[in-house]
Structures are given as structure tokens and as C-alpha cells.
């Protein structure tokens, strides 16, 4: 494999891994925020 192709594939792999990690972190934060919002709304109703 030429050196340029190895560079492109490794860069794409790092980018793909970073984006997957970012999506996982954002989904977890979204769940936490939604749960906190639900708790706030139930406290407000009482």
C-alpha cells in the first residue's frame, strides 16, 4: 500500500472513532438533561 493511502485510511479511522465517541457522549448527556428536566417539571407541579 502506498504511504499516502495509509495516511488517508488512518486519518479516516481516527476521525470515525472520534465521531462515534462524540455521539455516545452527547446521547448520555441528553438522557441526563431529559431526566433532570422531568424531575424539575414534577417538582413544579407539586
C-alpha positions in Angstrom: 0.0 0.0 0.0 1.3 3.4 -0.8 2.2 5.7 2.1 -0.5 8.3 1.1 -3.2 5.7 1.2 -2.1 4.5 4.7 -2.2 8.1 5.8 -5.7 8.7 4.5 -7.1 5.4 6.0 -5.5 6.0 9.4 -6.9 9.6 9.4 -10.3 8.4 8.4 -10.2 5.8 11.1 -9.3 8.3 13.8 -12.0 10.7 12.6 -14.6 7.9 12.6 -13.6 6.8 16.1 -13.8 10.4 17.4 -17.2 10.9 15.9 -18.6 7.7 17.3 -17.3 8.6 20.7 -18.8 12.1 20.4 -22.2 10.7 19.6 -22.1 8.3 22.5 -21.2 11.2 24.9 -23.8 13.5 23.6 -26.5 10.8 23.9 -25.6 10.2 27.5 -25.7 13.9 28.3 -29.0 14.2 26.6 -30.5 11.5 28.7 -29.2 13.2 31.9 -30.6 16.5 30.8 -34.0 15.0 30.0 -34.2 13.2 33.3 -33.3 16.4 35.1 -36.0 18.3 33.2 -38.6 15.7 34.0 -37.7 15.9 37.7 -37.9 19.7 37.6 -41.3 19.5 35.9 -42.7 17.1 38.5 -41.4 19.2 41.4 -43.0 22.3 39.8 -46.4 20.5 39.6 -46.3 19.7 43.3 
